[in-house]
Amino acid sequence: MKVTRRSLLRGSLLVGAGAVAGAAATQVPRWVGPDRLPLDGGYAAAADRLGDVRHPGTSVTYFVQTSEPVVAFTFDDGPGPLWTKLVLDTLDHYQVPATFFMVGRNLDLHRDLVRGRLDRHEVGNHSWSHADLARLDLNGVRREISRSHEMIHAVTGREAHLIRPPYGHLGGSTLLAADSLGYNVVLWSQQMHEAAYVSNEQGQVSDIVRHATPGSIILAHDVGNNTRLVALRHLGEMITGLRARGFRFVTVSELMALGTPAVAPAHV
C-alpha cells in the first residue's frame, strides 16, 4: 500500500482548514495543551514549507500490491553486537536477502559487524540516534537523516534511499525532510510480536508463516531486549515455512519495483 505525498498533503490541508474553522468558532487557543500540536502547524505539518518540496511523489509504503508470492524481511535498530551476526549468518545460510534499517550511531560503533557481509542485502536509514522524528522540527529531522545517510555511505559505499522513522511515528516534518533528501518512507504490514510468544516460540513462527501475503513487508529487530530472540532463533523455520508456501524473498526496493500502484476506492 503506497500513499503519495500529494494525497497526504491534501488530507493535511483539509484537516487543517477544519481545525482552524473550529478554533475560530469556539475560541480554542492556538496551543491546546502542552502535549498537543499547534493548530496552525509546527513539526507535524506537511504543508507549511511547500517551497522546500522537490519531488512530486514522495511515498509511504506499508506493503506492495502484487500477485507474485514475494515478501521482504526487514530488520531495525542495528547493527548490534549481540544478534546482528546471528541474523546475517541465518540469512546467508538460507541465501535470503533482507533490508536492514540501520541507526547511524550504531553503525558507527559496530561497523565491523557488517563490513563485507551486505552483498545480497539492502541498507535503509533509521535515523542517526533513533530519535522520535515526529517530535522534531524539519531541520532536526534533516540532521538525523543526513548524519545517518553519511555514515551509511562511509561504511558501505552505498546511498540509502529508504527511511523508516523510529517507532513508526510519521510527522509532517519527516515527510518534508524525506522529500528534500530524496527518500521514500517505508513502514510495514506484518511484524514480530515476540513478547506475546515468550512461552510459545513456535507460535511466533506460525504467525509469520500463516499470515504473510504477497507483497508483505515484515518487521523484525536485530537489537533490543532478550525477547527478540523468540523471533531471531527461529528465522530459519520462518524462511522454510514461507518457502513451503511458495514465497520467495526480496529486498524492499525490489519489492516496490514489482508492485502496482494502490488505488483507493472512490467515495461518494
N, C-alpha and C positions, 0 to 999 in steps of 0.2 A: 504494500500500500504506500503510495507516494503522494505527499501533499506538496503542491507547488507553493513557492513563495507568494505568487500572486493571490492565491486563494487565502493564504494566511493573512496577507495584508488587507484583503477585502473584509475578512472577518474582524480584524483588529479595528478597522475604520468604523464598521457598523456598530460594534460593541462600544467603541469609544464615543461615538455620536450619541448612542442611547444613554451612556453613563453621564455625559455632560448635560444632556437634556434633563435627566432625572435630578442631577445635582442642582440645576437652576430652579427646578420646581419645588424642591424640598429644603433648599439652603444647606445641603450637605457640604461640609468644608472640603477644600481641595485635598487635604490629607484626612483620611477617615480612621486613622489609628496607627500606632507605632509599627505594626506588622503588616499593614496594608499598603498597596501601591497608590501613588498619587493618581487622581482621576485623569490628569492630562498627560500621563506617560511615565517617564522615568526609565529604569533599566528594563522594564518589561515591554515597553512599547516597541513594536516592529515598524512603526511608520512615522517616527519623529526625526529621522535623519535620512530622508529619501535621497538627498544629494549624494550620499555615500554609496548608494546601490550601484553595483557594477554588472550584475548578471540577472537576466530575466527569469531564471528558473531554478534558483537555489531550492533544493528539495529536502524533505524529511521523509525517510523511508523506514517503515516498520517491517514490511515483508515485500515480496515481489510477486506479482501476478504472472504465473507461468504454468503451462501444462506439463513441463518437464519435471521429473522427480529429482529435484535438486534441493539441497539445504546448505546453509552456511553456518558453521560453528564460529563463535566469536568469544574472545577471552579479554576481560577488562582488568585494569589496575596494575598490571605488571610492567616490567619483569620484576620478579622477586626471588630471593634465594631459596625459598622452601619448595615451591611447586612448579615454577616455570620449566625447569628441566624435565620434571615428570611429564608435563603436558607435551612438550616438544618431543620427548622420547616416544610417547604413545602415538602421537601423530605421525612421526617418522616410521614407526613400526607398521602402521596401517596405511601409510602413504596417503594421508589425508591433509589437504590444505585447510588453513583457517585464517581468520583475521584477528590480529592482536591490537586492541585499542590500548596504547601504552601511555602511562603517565610519564611526562618528560623527566621529572627529577628521579623517578625510579629507574628509568633507562640510563640516566647519567651515573647512578650508583652501581648498577648491575649490568652494564653494557657487555661484559664478557660472557654473560649467560646466553646471550642471543647472537653474539658475533659468529658469523658463518653458519647459522642454523635457520635462517629465514628464507631460504631459496624458494620454497614452494608456498610460502605464506605471505600475507598482506599485512602491512602495518598501518594502523589508523591512529588518530590523535585523540587522547583522552584528557587533554589539558596538561599544564605543567605541574600543578600541585594537587590535583583532584579537588579544586575549589568548586563550590556550588555556583556555576556560571550564571544561573538565573537571578542571583543576588548581586551581580556585578554590573557596573555600567559598561558601555560599549568599549571604552578604552581599556578597562580592566579585563574584559573577555579577550580582546585582541592580544593583550600581553600574554595571557595564559596560553592561547592557541599558538601565537607566534613563537614563544620561547620553546614550547614543546616541538613545534614544527622544525625549528633549527636543530634541536637535539636529535630528532629522528633522522634528519638529513646527515648530521655529523657522524652518527653511529652506523647507519645503514646505507647511506648514499642514495636514499630514496626521498621522493617528495610525497608526503601524505596528502590525500585529497578528501578523506572522510573524517568527520569529527563525531564522536559520541559524547554528549555532555554528561559529566558525572551525575549519578543518581537518576538519570533520565530527565533532569529538570531543564526545561527548554524555555528560556526567556527571549523576549524580542531582541535584546542586545546580542544574544548568541546568534540569532538568525542574521542580523546585520553584520556581525563580525565574520561569520562564516562566509557570507556573500562577498565581503570585501577582500577576504583572503583566498577565495577560490575553493571553498569547501562545500560539500554537501553533508547533511546531518543524517546519521543512521541510529535508529533505536533498535527495537527487537520485537518479535511476535511470540517468542517462547523462551522460557528461562528455567534454569536450575532452581529448585526450591529445597536446598539441602537441609535446612533446619526442620522441614516437615517430614524428612525421611531418615532422621538420625537412627531410629530403631528399625528401619526397613529400607536398607540401601538399595535393594533390588526394585523397590517401588519407584525410586528416582529414575532408574534405568527404564522401567516400563512407561513412566510418564512421558519421557522424552521420545522413546521409540513409537509409542502408540499415537501420540498427538501431533507428531511432525506432519506437515503438509507441504506440497510443492511450493517452493519459494520461501520457506520459513527461515528466519534469522534467529539463531539460538544463542542465548546469553549464558556465559559461564565466567568464572573468575580464576585467575592463577595467583592471586594474592588475597589474603583475608584471614578469617579465623579458621579453626580446625574443622568446622562443619563443611568447608569447601571440599574436603576430602571425600565426602559422601558421593560427590559427582566425579571428582578427578580420578579416584581409584577405579572408577567403572567406565571411563571414557571408551575403552576398547569394546566393552559389551554394548554400549550405545551405538558405536560405529558398526559393529557386526549386526546388531538388530536392525538398524536403518538400511544397511545393505541388503539384508534378507527381505526387506520390504521393497527393494528396487531402487533405493535412493543412491545418488552419488553426491560428492561433496565439492564445493567450490568456495572461493573467497567471496566476500560481499560485493566487490566490484564486478567479478564475473557473474554473480547472481543478478545484479542490477542490469548488466548488459543483455541478459536473457529475457528480462521481463517485458511485459506490455504495459503501457500507461494505464493506471487505475482510473476509471471513470465513475464519478459519484452519481447515484441515481437522482433524477430530476425531482424536485419538489414543487408542487403547485401551491 
